[in-house]
Amino acid sequence: MKEITTDEVKDLLEQDKDVKLIDVRETDEVAQGHIPGATNIPLGLLEFRENELDKNEEYIMVCRSGGRSGKATQFLKERGYNVQNMVGGMLAWDGPTE
């Protein structure tokens, strides 16, 4: 599974790169703080909402600690999506939140 560090994600955002973040935490967790611009698709709904994603885009999966996003990364990778897991999740994130 492809992985990316929180520092690498922060660098991409600071460079105004077109970063597609998918936060797979539950909506109440996301409401407590998320990376600006991240799309919330809870892990339990991912199989029902994967049609919202484009197989030609690259996605970075985010969760609290990296476990759920790892599962999401594997799930989407098996279906032909270009995805990577943000290691450490929001617990390791020290960048901006909203």
CNS distance restraints for C-alpha pairs under 8 A (distance, minus, plus):
assign (resid   1 and name CA) (resid  73 and name CA) 7.36 0.50 0.50
assign (resid   1 and name CA) (resid  74 and name CA) 6.84 0.50 0.50
assign (resid   1 and name CA) (resid  84 and name CA) 6.85 0.50 0.50
assign (resid   1 and name CA) (resid  85 and name CA) 7.56 0.50 0.50
assign (resid   2 and name CA) (resid  83 and name CA) 7.11 0.50 0.50
assign (resid   2 and name CA) (resid  84 and name CA) 4.70 0.50 0.50
assign (resid   2 and name CA) (resid  85 and name CA) 6.35 0.50 0.50
assign (resid   3 and name CA) (resid  84 and name CA) 5.00 0.50 0.50
assign (resid   3 and name CA) (resid  85 and name CA) 4.64 0.50 0.50
assign (resid   3 and name CA) (resid  86 and name CA) 5.90 0.50 0.50
assign (resid   3 and name CA) (resid  87 and name CA) 6.34 0.50 0.50
assign (resid   4 and name CA) (resid   8 and name CA) 6.35 0.50 0.50
assign (resid   4 and name CA) (resid   9 and name CA) 6.99 0.50 0.50
assign (resid   4 and name CA) (resid  60 and name CA) 7.94 0.50 0.50
assign (resid   4 and name CA) (resid  84 and name CA) 6.50 0.50 0.50
assign (resid   4 and name CA) (resid  85 and name CA) 6.02 0.50 0.50
assign (resid   4 and name CA) (resid  86 and name CA) 4.94 0.50 0.50
assign (resid   4 and name CA) (resid  87 and name CA) 6.07 0.50 0.50
assign (resid   5 and name CA) (resid   9 and name CA) 6.40 0.50 0.50
assign (resid   5 and name CA) (resid  86 and name CA) 5.58 0.50 0.50
assign (resid   5 and name CA) (resid  87 and name CA) 5.32 0.50 0.50
assign (resid   5 and name CA) (resid  88 and name CA) 7.59 0.50 0.50
assign (resid   6 and name CA) (resid  10 and name CA) 6.09 0.50 0.50
assign (resid   6 and name CA) (resid  86 and name CA) 6.26 0.50 0.50
assign (resid   6 and name CA) (resid  87 and name CA) 6.74 0.50 0.50
assign (resid   6 and name CA) (resid  88 and name CA) 7.41 0.50 0.50
assign (resid   6 and name CA) (resid  89 and name CA) 7.53 0.50 0.50
assign (resid   6 and name CA) (resid  92 and name CA) 6.75 0.50 0.50
assign (resid   6 and name CA) (resid  93 and name CA) 5.75 0.50 0.50
assign (resid   6 and name CA) (resid  94 and name CA) 7.91 0.50 0.50
assign (resid   7 and name CA) (resid  11 and name CA) 6.12 0.50 0.50
assign (resid   8 and name CA) (resid  12 and name CA) 6.29 0.50 0.50
assign (resid   9 and name CA) (resid  13 and name CA) 6.30 0.50 0.50
assign (resid   9 and name CA) (resid  86 and name CA) 7.79 0.50 0.50
assign (resid  10 and name CA) (resid  14 and name CA) 6.10 0.50 0.50
assign (resid  10 and name CA) (resid  95 and name CA) 6.40 0.50 0.50
assign (resid  11 and name CA) (resid  15 and name CA) 6.18 0.50 0.50
assign (resid  12 and name CA) (resid  16 and name CA) 6.44 0.50 0.50
assign (resid  12 and name CA) (resid  17 and name CA) 5.37 0.50 0.50
assign (resid  12 and name CA) (resid  19 and name CA) 7.02 0.50 0.50
assign (resid  13 and name CA) (resid  17 and name CA) 5.80 0.50 0.50
assign (resid  13 and name CA) (resid  18 and name CA) 7.80 0.50 0.50
assign (resid  13 and name CA) (resid  19 and name CA) 6.83 0.50 0.50
assign (resid  19 and name CA) (resid  58 and name CA) 7.85 0.50 0.50
assign (resid  19 and name CA) (resid  59 and name CA) 7.27 0.50 0.50
assign (resid  19 and name CA) (resid  60 and name CA) 7.62 0.50 0.50
assign (resid  20 and name CA) (resid  37 and name CA) 7.96 0.50 0.50
assign (resid  20 and name CA) (resid  38 and name CA) 6.97 0.50 0.50
assign (resid  20 and name CA) (resid  39 and name CA) 7.94 0.50 0.50
assign (resid  20 and name CA) (resid  57 and name CA) 7.95 0.50 0.50
assign (resid  20 and name CA) (resid  58 and name CA) 6.72 0.50 0.50
assign (resid  20 and name CA) (resid  59 and name CA) 4.99 0.50 0.50
assign (resid  20 and name CA) (resid  60 and name CA) 6.18 0.50 0.50
assign (resid  21 and name CA) (resid  37 and name CA) 7.20 0.50 0.50
assign (resid  21 and name CA) (resid  38 and name CA) 4.68 0.50 0.50
assign (resid  21 and name CA) (resid  39 and name CA) 6.17 0.50 0.50
assign (resid  21 and name CA) (resid  59 and name CA) 5.81 0.50 0.50
assign (resid  21 and name CA) (resid  60 and name CA) 4.84 0.50 0.50
assign (resid  21 and name CA) (resid  61 and name CA) 5.97 0.50 0.50
assign (resid  21 and name CA) (resid  62 and name CA) 6.95 0.50 0.50
assign (resid  22 and name CA) (resid  38 and name CA) 5.58 0.50 0.50
assign (resid  22 and name CA) (resid  39 and name CA) 4.88 0.50 0.50
assign (resid  22 and name CA) (resid  40 and name CA) 5.84 0.50 0.50
assign (resid  22 and name CA) (resid  41 and name CA) 6.54 0.50 0.50
assign (resid  22 and name CA) (resid  59 and name CA) 6.82 0.50 0.50
assign (resid  22 and name CA) (resid  60 and name CA) 6.13 0.50 0.50
assign (resid  22 and name CA) (resid  61 and name CA) 4.95 0.50 0.50
assign (resid  22 and name CA) (resid  62 and name CA) 5.99 0.50 0.50
assign (resid  23 and name CA) (resid  30 and name CA) 7.68 0.50 0.50
assign (resid  23 and name CA) (resid  34 and name CA) 7.88 0.50 0.50
assign (resid  23 and name CA) (resid  38 and name CA) 6.14 0.50 0.50
assign (resid  23 and name CA) (resid  39 and name CA) 5.88 0.50 0.50
assign (resid  23 and name CA) (resid  40 and name CA) 4.72 0.50 0.50
assign (resid  23 and name CA) (resid  41 and name CA) 6.09 0.50 0.50
assign (resid  23 and name CA) (resid  42 and name CA) 7.06 0.50 0.50
assign (resid  23 and name CA) (resid  61 and name CA) 6.03 0.50 0.50
assign (resid  23 and name CA) (resid  62 and name CA) 4.61 0.50 0.50
assign (resid  23 and name CA) (resid  63 and name CA) 5.68 0.50 0.50
assign (resid  23 and name CA) (resid  69 and name CA) 7.72 0.50 0.50
assign (resid  24 and name CA) (resid  40 and name CA) 5.99 0.50 0.50
assign (resid  24 and name CA) (resid  41 and name CA) 5.08 0.50 0.50
assign (resid  24 and name CA) (resid  42 and name CA) 4.18 0.50 0.50
assign (resid  24 and name CA) (resid  43 and name CA) 4.83 0.50 0.50
assign (resid  24 and name CA) (resid  46 and name CA) 7.94 0.50 0.50
assign (resid  24 and name CA) (resid  61 and name CA) 7.04 0.50 0.50
assign (resid  24 and name CA) (resid  62 and name CA) 6.12 0.50 0.50
assign (resid  24 and name CA) (resid  63 and name CA) 5.48 0.50 0.50
assign (resid  24 and name CA) (resid  68 and name CA) 6.94 0.50 0.50
assign (resid  24 and name CA) (resid  69 and name CA) 6.27 0.50 0.50
assign (resid  24 and name CA) (resid  72 and name CA) 7.52 0.50 0.50
assign (resid  25 and name CA) (resid  29 and name CA) 6.13 0.50 0.50
assign (resid  25 and name CA) (resid  30 and name CA) 6.37 0.50 0.50
assign (resid  25 and name CA) (resid  40 and name CA) 7.20 0.50 0.50
assign (resid  25 and name CA) (resid  41 and name CA) 7.33 0.50 0.50
assign (resid  25 and name CA) (resid  42 and name CA) 5.11 0.50 0.50
assign (resid  25 and name CA) (resid  43 and name CA) 6.60 0.50 0.50
assign (resid  25 and name CA) (resid  62 and name CA) 7.69 0.50 0.50
assign (resid  25 and name CA) (resid  63 and name CA) 5.24 0.50 0.50
assign (resid  25 and name CA) (resid  64 and name CA) 6.82 0.50 0.50
assign (resid  25 and name CA) (resid  68 and name CA) 7.67 0.50 0.50
assign (resid  26 and name CA) (resid  30 and name CA) 6.43 0.50 0.50
assign (resid  26 and name CA) (resid  40 and name CA) 7.98 0.50 0.50
assign (resid  26 and name CA) (resid  41 and name CA) 7.92 0.50 0.50
assign (resid  26 and name CA) (resid  42 and name CA) 5.14 0.50 0.50
assign (resid  26 and name CA) (resid  43 and name CA) 7.67 0.50 0.50
assign (resid  27 and name CA) (resid  31 and name CA) 6.13 0.50 0.50
assign (resid  27 and name CA) (resid  40 and name CA) 7.19 0.50 0.50
assign (resid  27 and name CA) (resid  42 and name CA) 7.08 0.50 0.50
assign (resid  28 and name CA) (resid  32 and name CA) 6.74 0.50 0.50
assign (resid  29 and name CA) (resid  33 and name CA) 7.21 0.50 0.50
assign (resid  30 and name CA) (resid  34 and name CA) 5.45 0.50 0.50
assign (resid  30 and name CA) (resid  40 and name CA) 7.39 0.50 0.50
assign (resid  33 and name CA) (resid  97 and name CA) 5.63 0.50 0.50
assign (resid  33 and name CA) (resid  98 and name CA) 5.36 0.50 0.50
assign (resid  34 and name CA) (resid  38 and name CA) 7.04 0.50 0.50
assign (resid  34 and name CA) (resid  90 and name CA) 7.79 0.50 0.50
assign (resid  34 and name CA) (resid  97 and name CA) 5.06 0.50 0.50
assign (resid  34 and name CA) (resid  98 and name CA) 5.59 0.50 0.50
assign (resid  35 and name CA) (resid  95 and name CA) 7.71 0.50 0.50
assign (resid  35 and name CA) (resid  96 and name CA) 6.39 0.50 0.50
assign (resid  35 and name CA) (resid  97 and name CA) 4.70 0.50 0.50
assign (resid  35 and name CA) (resid  98 and name CA) 6.42 0.50 0.50
assign (resid  36 and name CA) (resid  96 and name CA) 7.14 0.50 0.50
assign (resid  36 and name CA) (resid  97 and name CA) 5.80 0.50 0.50
assign (resid  36 and name CA) (resid  98 and name CA) 5.81 0.50 0.50
assign (resid  41 and name CA) (resid  45 and name CA) 6.45 0.50 0.50
assign (resid  41 and name CA) (resid  46 and name CA) 6.09 0.50 0.50
assign (resid  41 and name CA) (resid  49 and name CA) 7.46 0.50 0.50
assign (resid  42 and name CA) (resid  46 and name CA) 6.34 0.50 0.50
assign (resid  43 and name CA) (resid  68 and name CA) 6.86 0.50 0.50
assign (resid  43 and name CA) (resid  69 and name CA) 7.79 0.50 0.50
assign (resid  43 and name CA) (resid  72 and name CA) 6.52 0.50 0.50
assign (resid  45 and name CA) (resid  49 and name CA) 6.21 0.50 0.50
assign (resid  46 and name CA) (resid  50 and name CA) 5.64 0.50 0.50
assign (resid  46 and name CA) (resid  72 and name CA) 7.56 0.50 0.50
assign (resid  49 and name CA) (resid  53 and name CA) 7.80 0.50 0.50
assign (resid  50 and name CA) (resid  76 and name CA) 7.96 0.50 0.50
assign (resid  53 and name CA) (resid  57 and name CA) 7.91 0.50 0.50
assign (resid  54 and name CA) (resid  81 and name CA) 7.62 0.50 0.50
assign (resid  55 and name CA) (resid  80 and name CA) 6.67 0.50 0.50
assign (resid  55 and name CA) (resid  81 and name CA) 4.85 0.50 0.50
assign (resid  55 and name CA) (resid  82 and name CA) 6.56 0.50 0.50
assign (resid  56 and name CA) (resid  81 and name CA) 7.59 0.50 0.50
assign (resid  56 and name CA) (resid  82 and name CA) 7.44 0.50 0.50
assign (resid  57 and name CA) (resid  81 and name CA) 7.82 0.50 0.50
assign (resid  57 and name CA) (resid  82 and name CA) 6.64 0.50 0.50
assign (resid  58 and name CA) (resid  81 and name CA) 7.53 0.50 0.50
assign (resid  58 and name CA) (resid  82 and name CA) 4.92 0.50 0.50
assign (resid  58 and name CA) (resid  83 and name CA) 5.66 0.50 0.50
assign (resid  58 and name CA) (resid  84 and name CA) 7.99 0.50 0.50
assign (resid  59 and name CA) (resid  82 and name CA) 6.36 0.50 0.50
assign (resid  59 and name CA) (resid  83 and name CA) 4.72 0.50 0.50
assign (resid  59 and name CA) (resid  84 and name CA) 6.44 0.50 0.50
assign (resid  60 and name CA) (resid  83 and name CA) 5.75 0.50 0.50
assign (resid  60 and name CA) (resid  84 and name CA) 5.01 0.50 0.50
assign (resid  60 and name CA) (resid  85 and name CA) 5.77 0.50 0.50
assign (resid  60 and name CA) (resid  86 and name CA) 6.40 0.50 0.50
assign (resid  61 and name CA) (resid  69 and name CA) 5.17 0.50 0.50
assign (resid  61 and name CA) (resid  70 and name CA) 7.51 0.50 0.50
assign (resid  61 and name CA) (resid  72 and name CA) 7.01 0.50 0.50
assign (resid  61 and name CA) (resid  73 and name CA) 6.39 0.50 0.50
assign (resid  61 and name CA) (resid  83 and name CA) 7.05 0.50 0.50
assign (resid  61 and name CA) (resid  84 and name CA) 6.15 0.50 0.50
assign (resid  61 and name CA) (resid  85 and name CA) 4.96 0.50 0.50
assign (resid  61 and name CA) (resid  86 and name CA) 5.97 0.50 0.50
assign (resid  62 and name CA) (resid  66 and name CA) 6.71 0.50 0.50
assign (resid  62 and name CA) (resid  68 and name CA) 7.98 0.50 0.50
assign (resid  62 and name CA) (resid  69 and name CA) 5.23 0.50 0.50
assign (resid  62 and name CA) (resid  85 and name CA) 6.66 0.50 0.50
assign (resid  62 and name CA) (resid  86 and name CA) 5.62 0.50 0.50
assign (resid  62 and name CA) (resid  89 and name CA) 5.63 0.50 0.50
assign (resid  62 and name CA) (resid  90 and name CA) 7.21 0.50 0.50
assign (resid  63 and name CA) (resid  67 and name CA) 7.24 0.50 0.50
assign (resid  63 and name CA) (resid  68 and name CA) 6.04 0.50 0.50
assign (resid  63 and name CA) (resid  69 and name CA) 5.29 0.50 0.50
assign (resid  63 and name CA) (resid  89 and name CA) 5.09 0.50 0.50
assign (resid  63 and name CA) (resid  90 and name CA) 6.19 0.50 0.50
assign (resid  64 and name CA) (resid  68 and name CA) 7.83 0.50 0.50
assign (resid  64 and name CA) (resid  88 and name CA) 7.58 0.50 0.50
assign (resid  64 and name CA) (resid  89 and name CA) 4.86 0.50 0.50
assign (resid  64 and name CA) (resid  90 and name CA) 4.77 0.50 0.50
assign (resid  64 and name CA) (resid  91 and name CA) 5.91 0.50 0.50
assign (resid  65 and name CA) (resid  87 and name CA) 7.45 0.50 0.50
assign (resid  65 and name CA) (resid  88 and name CA) 4.80 0.50 0.50
assign (resid  65 and name CA) (resid  89 and name CA) 4.13 0.50 0.50
assign (resid  65 and name CA) (resid  90 and name CA) 6.11 0.50 0.50
assign (resid  65 and name CA) (resid  91 and name CA) 5.71 0.50 0.50
assign (resid  65 and name CA) (resid  92 and name CA) 7.47 0.50 0.50
assign (resid  66 and name CA) (resid  70 and name CA) 5.86 0.50 0.50
assign (resid  66 and name CA) (resid  85 and name CA) 7.08 0.50 0.50
assign (resid  66 and name CA) (resid  86 and name CA) 6.46 0.50 0.50
assign (resid  66 and name CA) (resid  87 and name CA) 5.40 0.50 0.50
assign (resid  66 and name CA) (resid  88 and name CA) 5.00 0.50 0.50
assign (resid  66 and name CA) (resid  89 and name CA) 4.62 0.50 0.50
assign (resid  67 and name CA) (resid  71 and name CA) 6.49 0.50 0.50
assign (resid  68 and name CA) (resid  72 and name CA) 6.19 0.50 0.50
assign (resid  69 and name CA) (resid  73 and name CA) 5.94 0.50 0.50
assign (resid  69 and name CA) (resid  85 and name CA) 5.98 0.50 0.50
assign (resid  69 and name CA) (resid  86 and name CA) 7.41 0.50 0.50
assign (resid  69 and name CA) (resid  89 and name CA) 7.89 0.50 0.50
assign (resid  70 and name CA) (resid  74 and name CA) 6.23 0.50 0.50
assign (resid  70 and name CA) (resid  85 and name CA) 5.65 0.50 0.50
assign (resid  71 and name CA) (resid  75 and name CA) 6.08 0.50 0.50
assign (resid  72 and name CA) (resid  76 and name CA) 6.12 0.50 0.50
assign (resid  73 and name CA) (resid  77 and name CA) 5.92 0.50 0.50
assign (resid  73 and name CA) (resid  83 and name CA) 5.79 0.50 0.50
assign (resid  73 and name CA) (resid  84 and name CA) 5.99 0.50 0.50
assign (resid  73 and name CA) (resid  85 and name CA) 5.98 0.50 0.50
assign (resid  74 and name CA) (resid  78 and name CA) 6.17 0.50 0.50
assign (resid  75 and name CA) (resid  79 and name CA) 6.75 0.50 0.50
assign (resid  76 and name CA) (resid  80 and name CA) 6.52 0.50 0.50
assign (resid  76 and name CA) (resid  81 and name CA) 5.37 0.50 0.50
assign (resid  76 and name CA) (resid  82 and name CA) 7.77 0.50 0.50
assign (resid  76 and name CA) (resid  83 and name CA) 7.03 0.50 0.50
assign (resid  77 and name CA) (resid  81 and name CA) 4.97 0.50 0.50
assign (resid  77 and name CA) (resid  82 and name CA) 6.35 0.50 0.50
assign (resid  77 and name CA) (resid  83 and name CA) 6.31 0.50 0.50
assign (resid  87 and name CA) (resid  92 and name CA) 7.90 0.50 0.50
assign (resid  88 and name CA) (resid  92 and name CA) 5.00 0.50 0.50
assign (resid  88 and name CA) (resid  93 and name CA) 7.59 0.50 0.50
assign (resid  89 and name CA) (resid  93 and name CA) 6.50 0.50 0.50
